Amino acid sequence: MKNISKNLFAWLVMGVTGMMALSLGSCSDDIPADSYYSYRGQLMSDYLQTNDNYSQFTAIINRAASSQRGVNIMDLLATYGKYTCFAPTNAAVNAYLSENGYKSVEEIPVDICDTIARTHLLNSGSGEDAHPYSTADFTEMLGEAGTADLPINMNGRYLSLEWVDEEETYRISGTGFITHANDSVDNGIVHTVNALLSSSNETVPDLLAKDDRVKIFSEALTLTGLADYMSNHIKDETWNYYDEKYEPLHGKVIYSGAQNDWCDIPEERKYKFTVFACSDSVLSHQYGITDIQGLYTYAKGIYGGPEYSENLDFTDPQNPLRRLVGYHCLPFAQSYDRYTTICTIKYNETKAFINPTEWYATMDTLTTLKVTRMKSPGEIRQYGGVEDELYLNRSDNNRSTVHWPGVHVNRPSNEYVQSGRNGAYFLIDGLVDYSEETKQEIFNTRIRFDLIDCFPEMLSNDLRNYDMAHDGTASDNRNAPARNFILPNGYLDGVKTNEDGYFMYQGARNWYWSYEGDEFNLASDVNHYDAEFYLPSVPTGTYQIRLGLAAMASRGICQFYLDGVPKGIPFDERNNDIENRIGWVSPSRLNSLPIEEREASKKNMHNLGWYHGPAGIFNTTGPGFKDGRDALAHSGGTFYEHTTTLRYVLATETLDENVRHKVRIKSIWAVGSALIMFDYLELVPKSVYGVEGEGRAEDDY
């Protein structure tokens, strides 16, 4: 095996040629010349196809083109981007063929070829900070620990990275050593590996069962039937990207806003799950729970009301243990940093003012879990918390009688170990529940859902994607950094559109007037659309149901329905005569008014059903920027300041937590293919929206 010096490659990639020359003699006299960094001056597709040492891997990539996943990988590697490829040698592929009883690559099923190809590729996307990964980056990732996670590969899985001193080289996922590194091509970097890389095929329950730290929680997952459910849900085999009925949707261009948007449909419909698991030591030390019976007794104390029967099977959705464990599970999975999304930090929410927060449906029927990422320095100073890490059901509103610190989600030292075929698990520092006290303390606030949070299929299939900097790539180009999707009936649970209507997702761009950068639109070829989906579940009470939107001349007029009943008058998303039509007054003008007049002006606008956009969200009009206050210097201002970014009150209604409430949006005017935009929803309890003036009134953020 060729020895590769970790520090040497850091120097090589940085281009410190003088230092490199001095170091070669003293550190690594025996490094072969063909292990040095080299620049190839060609695209990755050309490099792989013209290098005889990768002919078997190239054959795998080309065979993968016949799979059911929609994108020809070799064609993708022929486009400009920022790819990292771990290319196995012919010897490595031949060893795989022998081990699995294949005589040639042509005998490997095409879907497996697709998985192999994607496993060996990372796509860093676009933007100022995006780049392919060299060994210099590996050195930085490893730090003193010696092990680290690589970013998610094109198969949606983690690869592990480690430095092996005995071999003086890097090992990927415990299987393949890098034997030749840092061959630079115009759209990435290629590293040679001596074995096919693997990622775990185990399901989330399998991973938990192997972890001796969570024996009680793993047993509870099995008893409640959730383990079986997760193990049996890997991929929806009935979803067929190539079904002829979807043919008109492949590459469809929809005019939205002031641009044409190239759309596709999702290639797969995979299932993924997240489990937030308490370790046995946490259960014992904090709750005195030492076995499954103790956990069941604890659950009965939360959910064992007068209607509870001891005869309920553990798998019954109303069984207290099933409810408790289900509340710790989400029907999708992401990497640790994306549970509040990259968009939240890179695009919109200003950390100086508010903590990035998402609200997700759990696997306890009709319940919602709050996930917060600690970014606000002021709150950390006052209440504690680990910056940039996740908390479950943490209160951050002035209506809580006592500040709830929430339950800390431990950042894993190696996500590869805790990520499997259909999701991941994370250790937490305490139990969470959906008790009456939780509802009062955590949900007594403005609840803002980015619409994508309502559809776990979007997150499980990695459909949320980003363009971190406007690089001029047209949206009607399939190779635009942020992809757009049409979601046909049957793909998203509970979403249904009329035959000629399109439920469309636009990937996140940092120049969009959109919360977290992305948005949904309703469109149609015949100037008519009619769509329905379900509201997220919240505790029983009276709420304002608000829609966040960007008003534009290309928008339409719609009627809102709740549970089949029309609510209010049709709402107009166009931006004509905003000041007079909805009573909008600029913040600079408001701030110059005496406080009584300022509040009266806002109240007048609210009475007409409209609110300014949130002051804690900004948009940018230029290239990438850093998060926090620094972003304001690079942005087009906050949503609060723009006449374009608004919130509209769709209805004020009593919502029942035991009912899955259905929303319907029907076009009233859609001439010229005018769209309706769905960016985010706000469910605001009366205790918040019903208070005007100073003090405990709703803030503008």
Buried (B, 14 or more C-beta within 10 A) or exposed (E): EBBBBBEBBBBBBEEEEEEBEEBBEEEBEEBEEEBBBBEBEBBBBBBBBEBEBBBBBBBBBBBBBEBBBEBBBBEBBBBEBBBBBBBBBBEBBBBBBEEEEBEEBEEBEBBBBBBBBBBBBBBBBBBEEBBBBBBBBBBEBBEEEEBBBBBBBBBBBBBBBBBEEEBBBBBBBEBBBBBBBBBBBBBBBBBBBBBBBBBBEBBBBBBBBEBEBBBBBBBBBBBBBBBEBBBEBBBBEEBEBEEEEBEEBBEBEBBBBEEBBBBBBBBBBBBBBBBBBBBBEBBBEEBEBEBBEBBBBBBBEBBBEEEEEEEBEBBBBBBBBBBBBBBBBBBBBBBBBBBBBBBBBBBBBBBBBBBBBBBBBBBBBBBBBBBBBBBBEEBBEEBEBEEEBBBBBBBBBEBBEEBBBBBBBBBBEBBBBBBBBBBBBBBBBBBBBBBEEBBBBBBBBBBBBBBBBBBBBBBBBBBBBBBBBBEEBEBBEBBBBBBBBBBBEEBBEEBBBBEEBBBBBBBBBBBBBBBBBBBBBBBBEEBBBBBBBBBBBBBEBBBBBBBBBBBBEBBBBBBBBBBEEEBBEBBBBBBEEBEEBBBBBBBEEBEEEEEEEBBEBBEEBBEBBBBBBBBBBBBBEEBBBEBBEEBBEBBBBBBBBBBBBBBBBBBBBEBBBEEEBBBBBBBBBBEEBBBBBBBBBBBBBEBBBEEEEEEEBBBBB
